[in-house]
Amino acid sequence: MSITNKQIRSIASLAKLHLSSEAEEKYKDELNTVLEYFSSLAQIDTTHIEPTNQLTGLQNIFREDIVEQCPERTHQRLLKEVSLMKGRYIAVPKIFIKE
């Protein structure tokens, strides 16, 4: 499989990047090198190799998600620090703007 300049432009557009034609060529060559490497890995016979997804033996430690009531005095003090409220909710600025 080989990456085309059109695919590079599409990826750049998704990432909101503006690439020069030289950069497009550079990234196309680099991605094609990576794909060739993965293609060579696909040729390796792994039929007798046991899958490994974790080497350290560590496990996630989960705690129960318990809702605790905040004392009214603390609650009121925290709300005084909020710059914008909409009803009972704290309003925050948008971080994603649709163009």
Legacy VTK file of the C-alpha trace (Angstrom):
# vtk DataFile Version 3.0
C-alpha trace
ASCII
DATASET POLYDATA
POINTS 99 float
0.000 0.000 0.000
1.245 3.440 -0.853
0.122 6.848 0.406
-0.706 9.440 -2.239
-0.359 13.216 -2.137
-4.151 13.461 -2.096
-4.265 11.323 1.066
-1.539 13.468 2.661
-3.588 16.617 1.914
-6.666 14.950 3.406
-4.792 13.991 6.588
-3.318 17.499 6.830
-6.790 18.984 6.434
-8.154 16.797 9.235
-5.275 17.935 11.447
-5.864 21.564 10.379
-2.332 21.770 8.950
-1.295 23.769 5.936
1.541 21.974 4.153
3.767 23.159 1.333
4.234 20.813 -1.610
7.745 20.004 -0.291
6.302 19.058 3.102
3.634 16.915 1.409
6.342 14.980 -0.412
8.415 14.617 2.758
5.494 13.267 4.795
4.359 11.032 1.946
7.823 9.463 1.776
8.020 9.071 5.564
4.563 7.491 5.834
5.320 5.155 2.944
8.504 4.063 4.759
6.466 3.300 7.889
3.877 1.361 5.870
6.633 -0.662 4.178
8.030 -1.543 7.612
4.616 -2.676 8.850
4.179 -4.671 5.677
7.457 -6.473 6.376
6.263 -7.189 9.938
3.114 -8.765 8.525
5.306 -11.367 6.801
6.675 -12.713 10.092
5.278 -16.080 11.166
3.829 -15.645 14.659
1.661 -18.770 14.774
3.533 -20.269 17.759
3.999 -17.005 19.656
1.625 -16.327 22.516
0.002 -12.873 22.412
1.296 -10.430 24.982
-0.614 -7.358 26.023
0.962 -6.653 29.401
4.465 -7.349 30.668
4.662 -5.825 34.140
1.831 -7.650 35.896
0.370 -4.353 37.081
-3.397 -4.074 37.358
-5.705 -1.093 37.368
-7.031 -0.173 40.777
-10.584 1.066 40.608
-12.523 2.754 43.340
-16.231 3.147 43.567
-17.474 6.447 42.178
-19.334 7.919 45.128
-21.057 11.302 44.970
-20.424 13.271 48.127
-22.288 16.395 49.101
-20.207 19.513 49.456
-20.916 21.601 52.578
-23.133 24.582 51.659
-20.596 27.104 52.931
-17.825 25.625 50.750
-20.228 25.400 47.815
-21.142 29.089 48.059
-17.496 30.118 48.458
-16.527 28.177 45.322
-19.389 29.639 43.281
-18.202 33.169 44.157
-15.019 32.399 42.187
-16.911 31.459 39.012
-16.874 34.164 36.341
-19.969 33.074 34.368
-23.050 31.153 35.425
-26.015 29.992 33.333
-28.778 29.194 35.748
-27.386 26.687 38.244
-24.500 25.699 35.957
-20.984 26.993 35.469
-20.473 28.236 31.901
-17.082 27.736 30.266
-15.774 29.088 26.951
-16.053 26.919 23.856
-12.857 25.146 22.895
-14.084 23.698 19.605
-15.290 26.188 17.054
-16.927 24.888 13.888
-15.569 26.741 10.896
LINES 1 100
99 0 1 2 3 4 5 6 7 8 9 10 11 12 13 14 15 16 17 18 19 20 21 22 23 24 25 26 27 28 29 30 31 32 33 34 35 36 37 38 39 40 41 42 43 44 45 46 47 48 49 50 51 52 53 54 55 56 57 58 59 60 61 62 63 64 65 66 67 68 69 70 71 72 73 74 75 76 77 78 79 80 81 82 83 84 85 86 87 88 89 90 91 92 93 94 95 96 97 98
